[in-house]
């Protein structure tokens, strides 16, 4: 898949980027080469490949589940602007109906 300069300008507009004309030309070439590489990767046969969480197939070391810090909620809430029933009160940011 190859991109045109107009495609790159549209993408830049959607991303709220202001590109100069020479940047648009440069990015057209670079983005097209990336998309070409992705097309090549998509042609690889992965039907016999199992998904991996880690390419080294190792188990993750886990730390012991124990308390390592003391409770400082009262100290933190003492300096908070508004607290009620142990919860922080914050201004409403989404208007409801």
PEZI-V887564 format. One record per residue. N is the residue number from 1. RES is the residue in one letter. PSI is psi in radians with two decimals (* if undefined). Layout:
n->(N & N)
res->(RES & RES)
psi->(PSI & PSI)
This chain:
n->(1 & 2 & 3 & 4 & 5 & 6 & 7 & 8 & 9 & 10 & 11 & 12 & 13 & 14 & 15 & 16 & 17 & 18 & 19 & 20 & 21 & 22 & 23 & 24 & 25 & 26 & 27 & 28 & 29 & 30 & 31 & 32 & 33 & 34 & 35 & 36 & 37 & 38 & 39 & 40 & 41 & 42 & 43 & 44 & 45 & 46 & 47 & 48 & 49 & 50 & 51 & 52 & 53 & 54 & 55 & 56 & 57 & 58 & 59 & 60 & 61 & 62 & 63 & 64 & 65 & 66 & 67 & 68 & 69 & 70 & 71 & 72 & 73 & 74 & 75 & 76 & 77 & 78 & 79 & 80 & 81 & 82 & 83 & 84 & 85 & 86 & 87 & 88 & 89 & 90 & 91 & 92 & 93 & 94 & 95 & 96 & 97)
res->(X & X & X & X & X & X & X & X & X & X & X & X & X & X & X & X & X & X & X & X & X & X & X & X & X & X & X & X & X & X & X & X & X & X & X & X & X & X & X & X & X & X & X & X & X & X & X & X & X & X & X & X & X & X & X & X & X & X & X & X & X & X & X & X & X & X & X & X & X & X & X & X & X & X & X & X & X & X & X & X & X & X & X & X & X & X & X & X & X & X & X & X & X & X & X & X & X)
psi->(2.24 & 2.48 & 2.69 & 2.94 & -0.65 & -0.67 & -0.79 & -0.69 & -0.68 & -0.76 & -0.75 & -0.70 & -0.77 & -0.58 & 0.05 & 0.75 & 2.43 & 1.82 & 2.44 & 2.86 & -0.73 & -0.54 & -0.69 & -0.74 & -0.78 & -0.81 & -0.52 & -0.80 & -0.81 & -0.79 & -0.63 & -0.68 & -0.61 & -0.80 & -0.64 & -0.72 & -0.71 & -0.68 & -0.72 & -0.72 & -0.64 & -0.38 & -0.21 & 2.39 & 1.95 & 0.30 & -0.52 & 0.12 & 2.22 & 2.48 & 2.51 & 2.48 & -0.47 & 2.26 & -0.28 & -0.09 & 0.82 & 2.70 & 2.53 & 2.34 & 2.33 & 2.45 & 2.75 & 2.50 & 1.56 & 2.73 & 2.23 & -0.15 & 2.64 & 2.78 & 2.10 & 0.33 & -0.77 & -0.70 & -0.70 & -0.69 & -0.36 & -0.50 & 0.02 & 2.55 & -0.77 & 2.31 & 2.47 & 2.20 & 0.69 & 0.11 & 2.59 & 2.31 & 2.27 & 2.73 & 2.55 & 2.28 & -0.30 & 2.11 & 2.26 & 2.98 & *)
